[in-house]
Amino acid sequence: SSVFANIVRAPEDPILGVTVAYNKDSSPNKLNLGVGAYRTEEGKPLVLNVVRRAEQMLVNDNSRVKEYLPIVGLADFNKLSAKLIFGADSPAIQENRVTTVQCLSGTGSLRVGAEFLAKHYHQLTIYIPNPTWGNHTKIFTLAGLSVKTYRYYDPATRGLDFQGLLEDLGAAPSGSIVLLHACAHNPTGVDPTNEQWEQIRQLLRSKGLLPFFDSAYQGFASGNLDADAQSVRMFVADGGECFAAQSYAKNMGLYGERVGALSIVCKTADVASRVESQLKLVIRPMYSNPPIHGASIVATILKDRDMFNEWTVELKAMADRIISMRQQLFDALSAKGTPGDWSHIIKQIGMFTFTGLNTEQVAFMTKEYHIYLTSDGRISMAGLSSKTVPHLAEAIHAAVT
Ligand code: PLP
C-alpha cells in the first residue's frame, strides 16, 4: 500500500475552485465571475498591444541571453517599479532609502515581505482587514506572523466601517504591522477617501504601527496610475517606514508571468542596504532568483516614454470597460425594479462588486443560472460584458425575490 494512503483530500481553493466548477458545467449560458482576471467584451483574455510589442523587441534582440538574474532580480525593473508606485520625484527614492526586490507577482512579494518581518521585526502581529483577499491569512500565518483582523466593511451600508477601523487599529499593540489595500480593496470594492487615508496615516504613525501596502490594482481602479498610488505616497511622504507589494498581473495583464516587486522604505540609505542584504537571505533558499521574461517586458515598457504612454491608454480602456459594466448592471436592475438599494454597484471601485448576496442566493444563481461567483457574493466585473449583463440581472432579480 502507498506510504501516502492516509492523505486527506484538501478542499479546492475558494477562489480558484470557482473556475474548476465552471469548467465542469456544460451549459452554453454559463458565466464565470469568480476569478479576478480581465476579459474583453467578447469574454476573451486580453494581451495588451504594448506587451506584444515589448515581447517582439525582446525576441528580436539577439544580445539577450538566458543567464540567471541576481537574487534581487532585474535592476532596471526594480528601479522603475519603485518609481511607478512612489512617484518619479519621491524623496525616499532620491535619498536611496528604498530597497526594491523583484518577486513572484503580488503573492510572492507579500510572502517575501512576511518572511523578512517574521525573521527581523520585533512585533509579529499583523492586522488585516475584515474581509480581505483570502490568501492574506495563509501567506502571513505560514510565514510565522500572528494574524488579527480589523473592522473594514459594514454590511449595513455596504461601505467602509471607518469608526470600527479606527477603533481596532487604535487598540492594536504598538509596533503591529497593518496590511492595507493600496486601492480597489478586494473583495469589497470599498476604499477610504483621501481624508480618511490621512486619518489612518496619522493613527498608524502616532501609534508606531507599520504599514504594509498590497498594491495589486494600480491604475485598474480609476484608470490613473498616480491617483491609485495616492494612499501609498501619503505614507511615504511623511518620511516613515513602509512596505509595498506590487503586482503587474492585472494592470499589465501579465498574470501567468508572475511579475511583481517588494519595496521597503527605510529611514536611511544605510538601513535600506542592510535590509536588502537580508532580503537576499530570505529569497535565496526559497527560489534562488526570479524569472527574467516578465520583468524584462515590464522594464521595456516602463523605460520607454512612448510605450509607457501606450500602456496607460490600454490600462484606462480596461478600467473604463469595468466602470461601464457597473453602470450597465445597475441600470438593468433598476429597470427591472429589483428590490433593494443597488447603488453600491456603481459606488464600489476596482475589479469587484461585493453584491451583498448571501451564500444561499449565490448557490441558487449557480444552480439555476449557471453563474459562478465566490460564496461571499463577490462578482468580478471584468468577467461581464454587455451581452451577459441581462442574464446576470435576471439571476440577481430571481435570487432576491
Ligand atoms: N493582493 C490582492 C488584494 C489580490 O487581489 C491579488 C490577486 O488577486 C493579489 C494580491 C496577488 O495576485 P498575484 O500574485 O497574481 O499578483
Residues whose N, C-alpha, C, O or C-beta is under 5 A from the ligand:
A	BS01	PLP	G36 L104 S105 G106 T107 G108 W133 N186 D214 A216 S247 A249
